[in-house]
Amino acid sequence: MVQFLVKRLVGLVFVILCVTFITFIFGYYAPGDPIRALLGQHQDPVLYAQLKHAYGLDLPWYQQYWNFLSGLFRLDFGYSFHTQGKPVSEIILQGIPASTELGIWALALTLLLGIPLGIVSALKANSWLDTLIMGGSLIFWALPSFILAIFVQVIVVWLDKVTGYPWPVANWGTVWSYSWDDIQYKLVPIIVFAALGFAFYARLTRTTMLEVLRQDYVRTARAKGLRERIVIYRHAFRNALIPLMTVLGLAIGTIIAGAFFIEQIFNIPGIGATGLTAVTDRDYPVIQATTVLFATCVVFGNLLSDIFYTLVDPRIKAE
C-alpha cells in the first residue's frame, strides 16, 4: 500500500508541475499589459517601471516561472494586480470556507438522494417509477448549471410576490452558521448545486446496479434463499460501488473548487466567483493561484479514487 501511494504521489506532483507551467505560460503570453490596465489612462512612466519591477514582470520568463514555483512551495502566490498590496493567498483563503461549505452540503445531499433513487430505479427497471426518476434526472443533467440557477431564482422571486414572504435569492449569509436567516440564504444554492450531481449519480447507480444484478453470483445468492435485502446491499451494491468510487473521489477532491456559475449567480464569496472575477480583471496571480488550487484538488480526488478502489474491492491490487 505504501509503495502504491508513493507512486501515485510522484505522478500527481508531476501533473501539478505541468499545470503550473501551462498556467504561467498562458498568463505570460496573454494579450494586454496588466500594469497598464492597472494604471488606467493617466500613466506615469516612472510609476509604470516601479510597479513592473515590484511585481517581477521585468524579469525573463524563466526567472519569473522559477519565482512562481519557489513561492508556490511556500504557499506564497505574490500580490494581486487588481487589489494592490493584497496577498493572493489572503484572497484565496477568504473564498475557501464558503466554497467548502457549499460543496460539502451539496455532495451530501447528492449522495443521499442520487444513490438510493438509482437503486430503486434499477430494482423497478422499465416501470413507471423508473421512467419518472430517470426522466427527472435527465432533465436536471441536460440543463446547464447557470440556466438552472437563474430559473430557480425566477421561481423564488415569483413565490416572493405570490406569498408575500421575502426569500433571498443571492448572498450566502455567515459561513458555517445555521440560524434561520443563514439557512434561507444557503438552501437554494445548495439544492441547485446538488440537483446537478444527483442526476449523474442516480443514472450511474442505476446502470451499474442493473449490470451487477444480471451477474451469476446474484442469481446464485437468490437461489440459496438469501433475503432480497441481503442480496441487494451485501452482494450487488458492494460491487456496484466500484464505478461510483471514481466519481466520488473526484467529487470529494473538488469540494473546495465549488461551482463557478452558481457562486457567481448567487453572489457567493467562494473560490469559483473569485476565479471568474480575476479573469475579467486580468488579475493573473489570482488566476494562477486558483488554477493550481483546482488542479491540486482534482489530482487529490484521483488519489482518493484509487484508495477507495482497494477498500471496496480487495481483488484490485494496489500496484
PLY file of the C-alpha trace (Angstrom):
ply
format ascii 1.0
element vertex 319
property float x
property float y
property float z
element edge 318
property int vertex1
property int vertex2
end_header
0.00 0.00 0.00
2.83 2.41 0.83
4.54 1.74 -2.49
1.24 2.31 -4.27
0.73 5.67 -2.55
4.30 6.79 -3.27
3.91 6.02 -6.99
0.63 7.89 -7.14
2.01 10.90 -5.28
5.02 11.16 -7.59
2.73 11.11 -10.60
0.42 13.70 -9.05
3.30 16.05 -8.29
4.37 15.83 -11.95
0.83 16.65 -13.06
0.68 19.69 -10.78
4.04 20.93 -12.09
2.76 20.65 -15.66
-0.36 22.59 -14.71
1.71 25.35 -13.11
3.87 25.67 -16.24
0.90 25.77 -18.63
-0.92 28.28 -16.43
2.16 30.51 -16.18
2.84 30.43 -19.93
-0.77 31.30 -20.75
-0.59 34.25 -18.36
2.81 35.34 -19.65
1.76 35.41 -23.31
-1.78 36.65 -22.70
-2.61 39.81 -24.64
-2.56 43.11 -22.82
-0.38 44.62 -20.13
-1.77 44.19 -16.60
0.27 47.12 -15.28
-1.10 49.48 -17.95
-4.60 48.21 -17.21
-3.96 48.86 -13.52
-2.79 52.44 -14.08
-5.60 53.32 -16.48
-5.43 56.24 -18.89
-3.21 58.50 -16.80
0.11 56.67 -16.85
3.35 57.77 -15.31
6.40 56.08 -16.93
8.29 56.13 -13.63
5.40 54.58 -11.71
4.91 52.06 -14.51
8.54 50.94 -14.25
8.35 50.77 -10.46
5.23 48.60 -10.49
6.60 46.31 -13.17
9.75 45.81 -11.12
7.77 45.34 -7.91
5.73 42.53 -9.48
8.80 41.00 -11.12
7.40 41.42 -14.63
10.63 42.93 -15.94
12.47 39.62 -15.47
12.90 36.91 -18.16
10.08 34.38 -18.33
12.11 31.50 -16.91
13.12 33.56 -13.89
9.50 34.62 -13.37
8.44 30.99 -13.52
11.12 29.98 -11.04
9.99 32.72 -8.66
6.42 31.50 -9.09
7.41 27.90 -8.26
9.55 28.85 -5.28
6.71 30.96 -3.93
4.29 28.11 -4.53
6.24 25.80 -2.23
5.98 28.47 0.47
2.27 28.96 -0.32
3.16 32.48 -1.43
1.38 33.40 -4.67
2.55 37.00 -4.72
0.32 40.05 -4.74
-2.85 40.82 -6.64
-2.67 43.11 -9.66
-6.20 44.37 -9.18
-6.08 44.92 -5.41
-2.70 46.49 -4.81
-0.78 45.38 -1.76
-3.11 42.45 -1.00
-1.53 38.97 -0.98
-3.12 36.43 -3.29
-3.10 33.81 -0.54
-5.29 36.09 1.56
-7.77 36.46 -1.31
-7.86 32.68 -1.81
-8.31 31.95 1.89
-11.30 34.28 2.01
-13.13 32.19 -0.60
-12.31 28.68 0.65
-14.79 28.50 3.59
-17.89 29.39 1.55
-16.94 27.07 -1.34
-16.17 24.23 1.07
-19.47 24.63 2.87
-21.41 24.76 -0.39
-19.57 21.72 -1.77
-19.90 19.56 1.35
-23.63 20.09 1.80
-24.34 19.73 -1.91
-22.33 16.49 -2.08
-24.08 15.09 0.99
-27.49 15.88 -0.48
-26.43 14.46 -3.83
-25.38 11.12 -2.34
-28.40 10.86 -0.03
-30.77 11.31 -2.97
-28.92 10.09 -6.04
-27.67 6.68 -4.91
-30.88 5.43 -3.21
-33.05 6.63 -6.10
-30.66 4.98 -8.55
-31.00 1.69 -6.67
-34.80 1.98 -6.62
-34.80 2.76 -10.34
-32.68 -0.34 -11.07
-34.89 -2.60 -8.95
-38.00 -1.21 -10.67
-36.46 -1.14 -14.13
-38.82 -0.26 -17.01
-41.64 0.60 -14.62
-43.39 3.96 -14.30
-41.27 4.72 -11.23
-38.07 4.06 -13.17
-39.29 6.27 -16.00
-40.17 9.06 -13.58
-36.82 9.00 -11.76
-34.70 8.72 -14.90
-36.78 11.30 -16.75
-36.38 13.81 -13.94
-32.65 13.14 -13.61
-32.20 13.51 -17.36
-33.83 16.94 -17.25
-31.52 18.11 -14.46
-28.49 16.59 -16.19
-29.30 18.27 -19.51
-29.77 21.76 -18.03
-26.59 23.86 -17.74
-25.85 24.98 -14.19
-26.27 28.69 -14.92
-29.64 28.10 -16.63
-30.95 26.05 -13.70
-29.68 28.63 -11.19
-31.34 31.55 -12.98
-34.56 29.56 -13.46
-34.71 28.77 -9.73
-34.07 32.42 -8.89
-37.02 33.43 -11.08
-39.24 30.91 -9.27
-38.12 32.25 -5.88
-38.89 35.83 -6.91
-42.31 34.73 -8.18
-43.04 32.93 -4.90
-41.98 36.05 -3.00
-44.60 38.07 -4.86
-47.33 35.43 -4.53
-46.82 34.59 -0.87
-45.55 37.96 0.30
-42.78 36.20 2.22
-39.33 37.56 1.25
-36.93 34.74 0.48
-33.39 35.82 -0.50
-32.15 34.94 -3.99
-28.48 35.87 -3.53
-25.64 36.05 -0.97
-24.57 33.33 1.44
-25.01 34.52 5.00
-22.49 33.68 7.71
-20.19 30.76 6.88
-20.82 27.63 9.00
-23.69 29.34 10.80
-27.17 27.84 10.65
-29.62 30.30 12.06
-32.88 30.58 10.16
-31.65 33.67 8.30
-28.46 31.86 7.23
-30.39 28.78 6.13
-32.58 30.96 3.92
-29.51 32.19 2.06
-27.86 28.78 1.73
-30.73 26.42 0.99
-31.45 27.39 -2.63
-27.79 27.36 -3.88
-27.17 24.01 -2.18
-30.28 22.47 -3.75
-29.34 23.80 -7.21
-25.77 22.50 -6.91
-26.97 19.13 -5.57
-29.56 18.74 -8.35
-26.82 18.62 -10.97
-24.88 15.93 -9.11
-28.00 14.00 -8.14
-28.90 13.45 -11.79
-25.47 12.00 -12.57
-25.29 9.72 -9.53
-28.83 8.42 -9.99
-28.23 7.42 -13.61
-24.79 5.96 -12.89
-26.09 3.95 -9.92
-28.96 2.58 -11.98
-26.64 1.49 -14.80
-24.11 -0.22 -12.54
-26.80 -1.89 -10.43
-28.55 -3.30 -13.50
-25.27 -4.72 -14.74
-24.47 -6.31 -11.38
-27.97 -7.72 -10.87
-27.60 -9.75 -14.07
-24.45 -11.49 -12.81
-24.44 -15.20 -11.98
-23.44 -14.78 -8.34
-26.54 -12.64 -7.70
-28.79 -15.34 -9.16
-26.92 -17.92 -7.08
-27.43 -15.89 -3.90
-31.15 -15.68 -4.61
-31.30 -19.40 -5.38
-29.78 -20.13 -1.98
-32.74 -18.42 -0.37
-30.99 -15.32 0.94
-33.17 -12.38 1.78
-33.60 -9.89 -1.02
-32.19 -7.09 1.12
-29.01 -9.07 1.74
-28.70 -9.92 -1.96
-29.14 -6.29 -2.98
-26.99 -4.48 -0.45
-24.37 -7.04 0.58
-23.70 -8.67 -2.80
-24.96 -6.45 -5.61
-24.50 -2.94 -4.25
-20.99 -3.56 -2.95
-19.79 -4.49 -6.43
-21.77 -1.65 -7.99
-19.83 0.75 -5.76
-16.62 0.29 -7.74
-17.56 2.60 -10.66
-19.11 5.04 -8.19
-15.81 5.37 -6.36
-14.25 7.05 -9.39
-16.67 9.96 -9.44
-16.96 10.05 -5.65
-13.23 10.58 -5.22
-13.25 13.37 -7.79
-16.31 14.92 -6.17
-14.61 14.97 -2.75
-11.44 16.38 -4.30
-13.27 19.22 -5.99
-15.38 20.28 -3.00
-13.27 23.40 -2.48
-13.47 24.28 -6.15
-17.19 24.79 -5.77
-19.30 25.78 -8.75
-18.16 28.73 -10.85
-21.50 29.84 -12.25
-23.56 29.01 -9.17
-21.28 31.08 -6.94
-21.32 33.94 -9.44
-25.10 33.94 -9.95
-25.95 33.62 -6.26
-23.21 36.10 -5.30
-21.45 33.59 -3.05
-17.96 34.76 -1.97
-16.24 31.50 -2.90
-13.27 30.35 -4.94
-15.27 29.97 -8.15
-16.52 33.56 -8.04
-13.01 34.74 -7.15
-11.56 32.96 -10.18
-14.15 34.38 -12.58
-13.65 37.89 -11.21
-9.88 37.52 -11.61
-10.34 36.55 -15.27
-12.39 39.65 -16.02
-9.88 41.84 -14.13
-6.85 40.17 -15.76
-5.53 39.51 -12.28
-3.01 36.86 -13.36
-1.58 35.98 -9.91
-5.08 35.18 -8.65
-5.87 33.21 -11.84
-2.68 31.19 -11.42
-3.38 30.52 -7.74
-6.97 29.39 -8.30
-5.94 27.18 -11.23
-3.23 25.48 -9.17
-5.70 25.02 -6.32
-8.28 23.42 -8.62
-5.65 21.16 -10.19
-4.43 20.07 -6.76
-7.99 19.24 -5.72
-8.57 17.18 -8.87
-5.38 15.14 -8.53
-6.15 14.64 -4.84
-9.57 13.33 -5.88
-7.91 10.87 -8.27
-5.75 9.63 -5.41
-8.84 9.16 -3.25
-10.49 7.17 -6.04
-7.53 4.80 -6.22
-7.61 4.32 -2.46
-11.37 3.72 -2.49
-10.90 1.02 -5.12
-8.66 -1.02 -2.84
-11.06 -0.60 0.10
-14.21 -1.60 -1.79
-12.74 -4.48 -3.79
-9.74 -6.30 -2.26
-9.22 -8.08 -5.61
-7.86 -4.82 -7.01
-4.20 -4.90 -6.05
-2.51 -1.65 -5.16
0.37 -1.94 -7.58
0 1
1 2
2 3
3 4
4 5
5 6
6 7
7 8
8 9
9 10
10 11
11 12
12 13
13 14
14 15
15 16
16 17
17 18
18 19
19 20
20 21
21 22
22 23
23 24
24 25
25 26
26 27
27 28
28 29
29 30
30 31
31 32
32 33
33 34
34 35
35 36
36 37
37 38
38 39
39 40
40 41
41 42
42 43
43 44
44 45
45 46
46 47
47 48
48 49
49 50
50 51
51 52
52 53
53 54
54 55
55 56
56 57
57 58
58 59
59 60
60 61
61 62
62 63
63 64
64 65
65 66
66 67
67 68
68 69
69 70
70 71
71 72
72 73
73 74
74 75
75 76
76 77
77 78
78 79
79 80
80 81
81 82
82 83
83 84
84 85
85 86
86 87
87 88
88 89
89 90
90 91
91 92
92 93
93 94
94 95
95 96
96 97
97 98
98 99
99 100
100 101
101 102
102 103
103 104
104 105
105 106
106 107
107 108
108 109
109 110
110 111
111 112
112 113
113 114
114 115
115 116
116 117
117 118
118 119
119 120
120 121
121 122
122 123
123 124
124 125
125 126
126 127
127 128
128 129
129 130
130 131
131 132
132 133
133 134
134 135
135 136
136 137
137 138
138 139
139 140
140 141
141 142
142 143
143 144
144 145
145 146
146 147
147 148
148 149
149 150
150 151
151 152
152 153
153 154
154 155
155 156
156 157
157 158
158 159
159 160
160 161
161 162
162 163
163 164
164 165
165 166
166 167
167 168
168 169
169 170
170 171
171 172
172 173
173 174
174 175
175 176
176 177
177 178
178 179
179 180
180 181
181 182
182 183
183 184
184 185
185 186
186 187
187 188
188 189
189 190
190 191
191 192
192 193
193 194
194 195
195 196
196 197
197 198
198 199
199 200
200 201
201 202
202 203
203 204
204 205
205 206
206 207
207 208
208 209
209 210
210 211
211 212
212 213
213 214
214 215
215 216
216 217
217 218
218 219
219 220
220 221
221 222
222 223
223 224
224 225
225 226
226 227
227 228
228 229
229 230
230 231
231 232
232 233
233 234
234 235
235 236
236 237
237 238
238 239
239 240
240 241
241 242
242 243
243 244
244 245
245 246
246 247
247 248
248 249
249 250
250 251
251 252
252 253
253 254
254 255
255 256
256 257
257 258
258 259
259 260
260 261
261 262
262 263
263 264
264 265
265 266
266 267
267 268
268 269
269 270
270 271
271 272
272 273
273 274
274 275
275 276
276 277
277 278
278 279
279 280
280 281
281 282
282 283
283 284
284 285
285 286
286 287
287 288
288 289
289 290
290 291
291 292
292 293
293 294
294 295
295 296
296 297
297 298
298 299
299 300
300 301
301 302
302 303
303 304
304 305
305 306
306 307
307 308
308 309
309 310
310 311
311 312
312 313
313 314
314 315
315 316
316 317
317 318
